[in-house]
Amino acid sequence: MSPCRLRGVYAGHVSFYAPFSKSQLTCFVPGTRRTWWRRGNVVCRLLNRLVMNICGVQWIQRLSDRIEAEPEEWRLQFAYVAAIAVPLLCAFGASPLLAFLDQANIAMLFLLSVVIVAVFFGRGPAIVSTIVSVAAFDFGFVPPRFSFGVSDLQYLVTFAVMSVVGLLIAQLTSRLRFEANLSASRESESRALYEFARDLSGALQTEQIVDVSLAVISRTFDVHGLILLPDADGRLREAPCSSVQASGAPRLGVMDLGLAQWSYDHAKPAGIGADFMPSSEQAFIPLVSPMRTRGVLVLRPVSANGTQTLRQSSQVRSFAALVAIALERQHYIDVAQEVTVHMESERLRNSLLSALSHDIRTPLTSLVGLSESLTRSKPPLAPHQMELALALNEGAMRMTDLTSTILEMARIQSGKVQLNLQWQYLEEVVGSALRACKPALERHVVHTNLASDLPLVQFDAVLVERVLCNLVENAAKYTPTGSHITIAAQVAFDFLEVDVRDSGPGFPKGREDEVFGKFVRGDPESALPGVGLGLSMCRAIIEAHRGTICASNLGHGGARVLFTLPLGTPPFVPEAEDALEVQGVLDV
């Protein structure tokens, strides 16, 4: 049987162990764990036999089991027994000294016993010790002795003073003891938090953070732990961890997963010690970081002590906050690494495209010139030869346009293009863009809805016209014959909003932002010509103007692309001219 100790007894008091293996009895003297009698000593054997004969081994066995099962109750009982025993021992010790000491000095000895009880056992036992001390002093040292009678009423004042002083000593000593214990507890908590934060600072991956967190929390609070992290859809999944931590992790049922999801969605604790579902066998603590909730910490107590800790301790929340901060730090490290890799890949891709485009531009120019010469040769080519020459010229022109687009986009994104910013009206650029796209709009209906009070805006007319041409041509390319295309513009706060929409099938759902990537098409399997650089070029031009561009689908069907240009402060115009309202229907 394992030793069962009366907990709460400090150094300097008797610690009693009662293991009975092979009829052995081991006793410990005050303030030490070393045995008083050696095993095999004649005195020890005689004492063992005497104890077994008087009390019986079974009775001692039951007493030991009861102490082990209810340590708190036995510690409290021992404290009050000591509170009664200490004044009585003081009375027996002071009786032989009555001839040498005055009654006032003996009263001081009883007050000293009250102080000792208050220091080691607290306020309640100290109050009991005060009452016993006054009674023992009256019974053994105040005439007539060995009775509670009083021959002189002045002793009543002495008893009252002893009681008040004893109670004050009990209160002050208890408060001092409480504050000392509180300070020690706070120091222990601060040290544990510091060591935990230091361990987390060295974790460089999510798995390491989870392993360190579960190991420390399980060891500190006597619990089994599990960390759940959200996926891309916000559903909680078990975080990756080492096999050691996974072996002790609590197993979650459907109800437990539902509680964990509720705790994550509402950023509130659930289960043990919480207002929501306190009857659960586990505690669900959300990992709330400064920006968002990073997951849920699930704790299952191993013992009753762990359950009590989860219900009362705020230190668990402090540990959870450190875990959340560590997870958020790791998240931003991953984001920074992804952004760095993306930027580097974009830079390398732009450099490669720029180099390739520049190298193939010269032979393409020669190819265009030769194909045009073939179509204009004298005498004329045969019909089938002319058809081949025209196809060659058309392909060469398409490759030349693509090469120019790639070069221009690479220059814009690298910041090497100087924008020709001029103050001008948007209506003029819209009109020139529609004229340039006239062949592509032959089978569509174009509407313009430009506000009559549009101000002057500073932008590069050539590049913004390129943006409008790309958007209108895309709308015409991906919509059926006879569909409507609308160009609208209005002022919104400090920006000019330009809206191009159509009545076609719209963008693929959920990919509205992806269509602005390089070489990305709405329908990768489409037979329509194009390489997916038009919208990417539009974004590069608009962002160079410090504007924004976005794509969306209309509720009734169709696609919409909206871009903005900053208004700024236009120059003063001496004679204001009425701007023409370009609004109507243009059937090309």
C-alpha positions in Angstrom: 0.0 0.0 0.0 1.3 3.5 -0.8 2.0 5.8 2.1 -0.9 8.1 3.1 0.1 11.3 4.6 -1.9 13.9 6.5 -1.6 16.8 4.0 -1.3 20.3 5.1 1.2 19.6 7.9 4.2 21.8 7.5 7.8 21.1 8.4 8.2 21.0 12.1 5.1 18.9 12.7 4.6 15.3 12.9 4.2 13.4 9.6 2.6 10.0 10.0 2.9 7.2 7.4 1.1 3.9 7.9 2.2 1.4 5.3 1.9 -2.1 6.6 3.8 -4.5 4.3 5.2 -7.7 5.9 4.0 -6.4 9.3 6.4 -3.4 9.1 5.6 0.0 10.7 7.6 3.0 9.6 7.4 6.2 11.6 8.9 9.6 10.8 10.1 12.2 13.2 9.1 15.8 13.0 10.7 17.8 10.2 12.4 14.9 8.5 11.7 12.0 6.2 14.4 9.7 7.7 13.1 6.7 9.6 13.6 6.8 13.4 13.9 3.1 13.8 15.8 0.9 11.4 14.0 -2.0 9.8 14.8 -5.2 11.8 15.5 -3.3 15.0 14.3 -5.2 18.1 12.4 -2.1 19.4 10.7 -1.7 16.1 9.5 -5.3 16.0 8.2 -5.1 19.6 6.4 -1.8 18.7 4.9 -3.4 15.6 3.6 -6.3 17.6 2.2 -4.1 20.3 0.3 -1.9 17.8 -1.1 -4.9 16.0 -2.2 -6.5 19.3 -3.8 -3.4 20.6 -5.4 -1.9 17.5 -5.4 -4.6 14.9 -3.9 -4.4 11.5 -7.4 -4.3 9.8 -8.4 -1.2 11.8 -5.2 0.6 10.8 -5.7 -0.5 7.2 -9.2 1.0 7.2 -7.9 4.2 8.8 -5.2 4.6 6.1 -7.6 4.0 3.3 -10.0 6.6 4.7 -7.3 9.2 5.0 -6.2 8.5 1.4 -9.8 8.8 0.1 -10.6 12.0 2.0 -7.4 14.0 2.5 -9.0 17.4 2.7 -11.5 16.4 5.4 -8.7 14.7 7.5 -6.5 17.8 7.1 -9.2 20.0 8.5 -9.9 17.6 11.4 -6.2 17.4 12.2 -6.0 21.2 12.3 -8.7 21.5 14.9 -7.3 18.7 16.9 -4.0 20.5 16.9 -5.7 23.8 17.8 -7.0 22.1 21.0 -3.9 20.1 21.7 -1.3 23.0 21.5 -2.9 25.1 24.3 -3.3 22.0 26.5 0.4 21.1 25.9 1.2 24.6 26.8 -0.8 24.3 30.0 1.0 21.0 31.0 4.4 22.5 30.2 3.7 25.7 32.2 2.3 24.0 35.3 5.7 23.2 36.8 6.8 26.7 36.1 4.0 28.3 38.1 6.3 28.8 41.1 8.9 30.7 39.0 6.7 32.7 36.5 4.1 35.3 37.0 0.6 34.8 35.7 1.1 37.5 33.1 4.1 35.6 31.6 2.1 32.4 31.6 -0.7 34.3 29.7 1.9 35.3 27.1 2.8 31.6 26.6 -0.9 30.9 25.8 -0.9 33.8 23.4 2.2 32.3 21.8 0.4 29.0 21.3 -2.4 30.9 19.6 0.1 32.6 17.2 1.6 29.1 16.4 -1.8 27.7 15.6 -2.8 30.7 13.5 0.5 30.6 11.5 0.2 26.9 10.6 -3.5 26.2 10.5 -5.4 29.4 9.8 -8.1 31.5 11.3 -10.7 28.9 12.4 -8.4 26.7 14.4 -6.8 29.9 15.9 -10.2 31.0 17.2 -10.7 27.6 18.8 -7.2 27.7 20.2 -8.0 31.2 21.7 -11.0 29.8 23.5 -9.2 26.7 24.7 -6.2 28.9 25.9 -8.5 31.2 28.0 -10.3 28.2 29.5 -7.0 26.4 30.3 -5.5 29.5 31.8 -8.6 29.9 34.0 -8.7 26.2 35.0 -5.1 25.7 35.7 -3.5 29.0 36.8 -6.2 31.3 38.2 -7.2 30.7 41.8 -9.1 28.7 42.8 -7.1 26.3 40.6 -8.6 23.3 38.8 -12.0 25.0 38.6 -13.6 27.6 36.3 -14.5 29.8 39.2 -12.9 33.2 39.6 -12.0 34.6 43.0 -11.2 38.1 41.7 -13.3 39.9 39.1 -10.2 41.5 37.7 -9.4 38.1 36.1 -12.5 38.7 33.9 -10.7 41.6 32.4 -7.7 39.4 31.9 -9.8 36.8 30.1 -11.4 39.5 27.9 -8.1 41.0 27.0 -6.7 37.5 26.2 -9.7 36.7 24.1 -9.5 40.0 22.1 -5.8 39.8 21.6 -6.1 36.1 20.6 -8.8 36.9 18.1 -6.8 39.8 16.7 -3.8 37.6 16.4 -5.9 35.0 14.6 -7.3 37.5 12.2 -4.0 39.3 11.4 -2.0 36.1 11.2 -4.6 34.5 9.0 -4.6 37.6 6.7 -0.8 37.6 6.5 -0.8 33.8 5.8 -3.5 34.3 3.1 -1.5 37.1 1.5 1.7 35.1 1.6 0.0 32.1 0.0 -1.6 34.3 -2.6 1.7 35.9 -3.4 3.4 32.5 -3.7 0.5 31.3 -5.9 0.8 34.4 -8.2 4.5 34.0 -8.3 4.1 30.3 -9.3 1.5 31.2 -12.0 3.7 34.0 -13.4 6.7 31.7 -13.5 4.6 29.0 -15.2 3.3 31.5 -17.8 6.8 32.9 -18.4 8.2 29.4 -19.0 5.3 28.5 -21.2 5.7 31.7 -23.3 9.5 31.0 -23.5 8.8 27.4 -24.8 6.2 28.7 -27.3 8.6 31.3 -28.6 10.9 28.6 -29.8 8.2 26.7 -31.8 8.5 27.4 -35.5 5.7 25.2 -36.9 2.1 24.6 -36.0 2.8 21.0 -34.9 5.5 22.2 -32.5 3.2 24.8 -31.0 0.5 22.1 -30.5 3.0 19.7 -28.9 4.5 22.2 -26.5 1.1 23.5 -25.5 -0.5 20.1 -24.8 2.6 18.9 -22.9 2.8 21.9 -20.6 -1.0 22.2 -20.0 -1.4 18.5 -19.3 1.4 18.6 -16.8 0.3 21.8 -15.1 -3.4 21.1 -14.7 -3.6 17.3 -14.5 -5.7 17.0 -17.7 -5.6 15.5 -21.1 -5.6 18.0 -23.9 -6.5 18.4 -27.6 -6.4 21.4 -29.9 -8.8 21.8 -32.8 -8.0 24.2 -35.6 -10.4 25.5 -38.3 -10.1 24.5 -42.0 -10.8 26.8 -45.0 -14.5 26.5 -44.4 -14.4 27.2 -40.7 -15.0 23.6 -39.6 -12.8 22.4 -36.7 -10.3 19.6 -37.3 -7.8 18.0 -35.0 -4.5 19.8 -35.2 -1.5 17.7 -36.1 0.7 16.6 -33.2 3.2 14.0 -32.2 2.3 10.4 -31.4 3.0 11.0 -27.7 0.4 13.7 -27.4 -2.0 12.0 -29.7 -2.1 8.9 -27.5 -3.4 10.8 -24.4 -5.8 13.1 -26.3 -9.5 12.9 -25.4 -11.8 11.2 -27.9 -14.6 13.5 -29.1 -18.1 12.3 -30.0 -20.6 14.1 -32.1 -21.9 16.1 -29.2 -18.4 17.1 -28.1 -17.6 18.3 -31.7 -20.8 20.3 -31.7 -19.8 22.0 -28.4 -16.3 22.8 -29.7 -17.8 24.3 -32.9 -20.2 26.4 -30.8 -17.3 27.6 -28.7 -15.4 28.5 -31.8 -18.2 30.3 -33.5 -19.2 32.3 -30.5 -15.7 32.8 -29.0 -17.0 31.7 -25.6 -16.0 28.8 -23.3 -18.3 25.8 -22.9 -18.3 22.7 -20.7 -16.7 22.5 -17.3 -16.6 25.8 -15.6 -18.6 27.6 -18.2 -22.2 28.9 -18.3 -23.0 26.8 -21.5 -23.3 23.0 -20.9 -21.4 22.9 -17.6 -22.4 19.3 -17.2 -20.1 18.2 -19.9 -17.1 16.0 -19.0 -14.7 18.3 -20.9 -13.8 22.0 -21.0 -13.9 23.8 -24.4 -11.8 27.0 -24.3 -11.7 29.2 -27.5 -8.3 30.3 -28.6 -9.1 34.0 -29.1 -6.3 36.1 -30.5 -6.3 39.9 -31.1 -7.5 39.4 -34.7 -9.8 36.3 -34.7 -10.4 33.0 -33.0 -7.7 30.6 -34.0 -9.2 27.3 -32.6 -10.5 25.5 -29.5 -8.6 23.9 -26.6 -10.3 20.8 -25.4 -9.4 19.6 -21.8 -10.5 16.5 -20.1 -9.6 16.3 -16.4 -7.8 13.2 -15.2 -8.7 13.5 -11.5 -11.0 15.5 -9.2 -8.3 18.0 -8.7 -8.1 18.7 -12.4 -11.9 19.2 -12.5 -11.7 21.7 -9.6 -8.9 23.5 -11.3 -10.8 23.9 -14.6 -13.8 25.3 -12.7 -12.0 27.9 -10.6 -8.6 28.7 -12.2 -8.3 31.7 -14.6 -4.7 30.5 -15.3 -6.1 28.0 -17.9 -7.5 31.0 -19.8 -4.1 32.7 -19.7 -2.5 29.6 -21.1 -5.1 29.5 -23.9 -4.4 33.1 -24.7 -0.7 32.4 -25.1 -1.5 29.4 -27.4 -3.8 31.7 -29.5 -1.1 34.3 -29.9 1.5 31.7 -30.9 -0.9 30.3 -33.5 -1.6 33.8 -34.9 2.1 34.5 -35.0 2.6 31.3 -37.0 -0.2 32.2 -39.3 1.3 35.5 -40.2 4.7 33.9 -40.7 3.1 31.5 -43.2 1.3 34.4 -44.9 4.5 36.4 -45.1 6.3 33.4 -46.6 3.6 32.9 -49.1 3.6 36.5 -50.1 7.4 36.5 -50.5 7.3 33.4 -52.6 4.5 34.8 -54.7 6.3 38.1 -55.2 9.5 36.4 -56.2 7.7 34.1 -58.6 5.9 37.1 -60.2 9.2 38.9 -60.6 10.8 35.9 -62.2 7.9 35.3 -64.5 7.7 39.0 -65.6 11.5 39.0 -66.3 11.2 35.8 -68.3 8.2 37.0 -70.2 9.8 40.3 -70.9 13.0 38.6 -72.1 11.1 36.2 -74.4 8.8 38.8 -75.8 11.8 41.1 -76.6 13.7 38.3 -78.3 10.8 37.2 -80.5 9.6 40.6 -81.4 12.2 41.2 -84.1 11.5 37.9 -86.0 7.8 38.5 -85.7 8.2 41.9 -87.3 10.0 40.3 -90.1 7.3 37.7 -90.4 4.6 40.3 -90.6 6.4 42.2 -93.3 7.1 39.1 -95.4 3.4 38.0 -95.1 2.2 41.4 -96.2 4.6 41.4 -99.2 3.2 38.0 -100.2 -0.3 39.3 -100.2 0.7 42.3 -102.4 3.1 40.5 -104.7 2.9 41.0 -108.5 1.6 39.1 -110.3 -1.0 38.1 -107.7 -0.8 34.7 -106.0 -3.1 31.9 -106.8 -6.3 31.7 -104.7 -5.1 28.9 -102.5 -1.7 30.6 -102.1 -3.4 33.9 -101.2 -5.5 32.2 -98.6 -2.3 30.8 -97.0 -0.6 34.2 -97.1 -3.5 35.9 -95.5 -3.7 33.3 -92.7 0.0 33.7 -92.1 -0.3 37.5 -91.9 -3.2 37.2 -89.5 -1.3 34.8 -87.2 1.8 36.9 -87.3 -0.3 40.1 -86.4 -1.9 38.2 -83.5 1.5 37.1 -82.1 2.8 40.6 -82.4 -0.2 42.0 -80.5 0.3 39.4 -77.8 4.0 40.2 -77.5 3.3 43.9 -77.2 0.8 43.2 -74.5 3.2 41.1 -72.5 5.9 43.7 -72.8 3.6 46.5 -71.9 2.2 44.7 -68.9 5.7 43.8 -67.6 6.8 47.4 -67.9 3.7 48.6 -66.0 4.1 46.1 -63.2 7.8 46.8 -62.8 7.1 50.6 -62.5 9.2 51.5 -65.4 6.3 53.1 -67.4 5.8 56.8 -66.9 2.1 57.5 -67.1 1.1 60.5 -69.3 -1.4 61.9 -66.8 -3.6 64.7 -68.2 -6.8 66.3 -67.0 -9.5 65.3 -69.4 -13.1 64.1 -69.7 -14.0 60.5 -69.6 -16.7 60.9 -72.3 -14.0 61.4 -74.9 -12.1 58.3 -74.0 -15.3 56.2 -74.0 -16.1 57.4 -77.5 -12.7 56.6 -78.9 -12.8 53.1 -77.3 -16.1 52.4 -78.9 -14.9 53.5 -82.3 -11.8 51.3 -81.9 -14.0 48.2 -80.9 -16.5 48.8 -83.7 -15.7 45.6 -85.6 -16.2 43.5 -82.4 -19.5 45.2 -81.6 -21.3 44.7 -84.9 -23.7 42.1 -83.5 -24.3 43.7 -80.1 -26.2 46.6 -78.6 -24.2 49.1 -76.6 -25.7 51.5 -74.0 -23.9 54.4 -72.4 -25.1 55.9 -69.2 -22.6 58.7 -68.2 -23.6 61.3 -65.7 -23.8 64.8 -67.1 -21.8 66.3 -64.3 -18.7 64.2 -64.6 -15.6 66.3 -63.6 -12.2 66.4 -65.1 -10.1 63.4 -64.1 -6.4 63.0 -64.4 -5.4 59.8 -66.2 -3.4 58.3 -69.1 -6.0 58.4 -72.0 -4.2 55.8 -74.0 -4.0 53.2 -71.2 -7.6 53.9 -69.9 -8.8 53.5 -73.5 -7.0 50.2 -73.6 -8.8 49.1 -70.4 -12.2 50.0 -71.9 -11.4 48.2 -75.1 -10.4 45.1 -73.3 -13.6 45.1 -71.1 -15.9 45.8 -74.1 -14.2 43.2 -76.3 -14.4 40.6 -73.5 -18.1 41.4 -73.1 -18.7 41.0 -76.8 -16.6 37.8 -77.0 -18.4 35.9 -74.2 -22.0 37.0 -74.8 -24.4 35.7 -77.5 -25.3 37.8 -80.6 -27.8 40.6 -79.9 -26.9 40.9 -76.2 -26.7 44.2 -74.5 -23.5 45.9 -73.2 -23.7 48.9 -70.9 -21.0 51.5 -70.0 -21.9 53.7 -67.0 -19.9 56.2 -65.0 -20.7 58.3 -61.9 -18.9 60.0 -59.0 -18.8 58.1 -55.7 -17.1 60.0 -52.8 -13.5 60.7 -53.9 -13.5 58.3 -56.9 -14.9 58.1 -60.4 -16.6 54.7 -60.9 -16.8 53.2 -64.3 -19.1 50.2 -64.8 -19.1 47.8 -67.8 -21.7 45.1 -67.7 -23.3 42.7 -70.1 -26.3 40.2 -70.3 -24.2 37.1 -70.9 -23.6 34.0 -68.7 -21.3 35.9 -66.3 -18.1 34.8 -64.6 -17.6 31.3 -63.1 -19.0 31.4 -59.6 -16.4 31.8 -56.9 -13.7 32.7 -59.4 -14.5 36.4 -59.8 -11.1 37.5 -58.5 -9.1 34.8 -60.2 -10.0 36.0 -63.7 -7.5 38.9 -63.2 -4.5 36.6 -63.0 -2.1 36.1 -65.8 -3.1 33.5 -68.4 -6.4 32.8 -66.6 -9.5 32.4 -68.6 -13.1 32.2 -67.4 -13.6 29.0 -69.4 -10.2 27.2 -69.9 -11.8 24.8 -72.4 -13.4 27.6 -74.5 -12.6 27.5 -78.3 -12.7 31.3 -78.4 -9.3 33.0 -79.2 -7.4 34.5 -76.3 -4.7 33.7 -73.8 -6.1 35.3 -70.6 -4.1 38.5 -70.4 -6.8 41.1 -71.1 -8.1 41.5 -67.5 -4.6 41.1 -66.0 -3.6 44.1 -68.2 -6.6 46.0 -67.0 -5.7 45.5 -63.3 -2.1 46.5 -63.9 -3.2 49.8 -65.6 -5.9 50.7 -63.0 -3.6 49.9 -60.1 -0.9 52.1 -61.7 -3.4 54.9 -61.5 -4.0 54.2 -57.8 -7.5 52.8 -58.5 -9.2 49.5 -57.9 -11.0 47.0 -60.2 -13.3 44.1 -59.4 -15.6 41.7 -61.1 -18.9 40.3 -60.0 -22.1 38.6 -61.4 -25.4 40.4 -61.7 -28.4 38.9 -59.9 -30.5 38.6 -63.0 -27.7 37.2 -65.1 -24.6 38.8 -66.7 -21.2 40.0 -65.7 -20.0 43.3 -64.3 -16.6 44.8 -64.1 -16.2 48.0 -62.0 -13.0 50.1 -61.8 -12.4 53.4 -60.0 -10.1 56.3 -60.7 -9.1 58.9 -58.0 -10.7 62.3 -58.7 -8.0 64.7 -57.3 -8.3 68.4 -57.6 -8.9 69.5 -61.2 -7.4 72.8 -62.5 -9.5 76.0 -62.5 -11.4 76.5 -65.8 -12.1 80.2 -66.5 -15.0 79.6 -68.8 -17.1 76.7 -67.9 -18.5 74.8 -70.8 -21.5 72.6 -70.5 -20.5 69.0 -70.8 -22.5 66.9 -73.2 -24.5 64.1 -71.7 -23.5 61.0 -73.5 -26.6 58.9 -72.8 -28.6 56.8 -75.2 -28.4 53.7 -77.3 -25.7 53.1 -79.8 -26.7 50.3 -82.2 -23.5 49.4 -84.0 
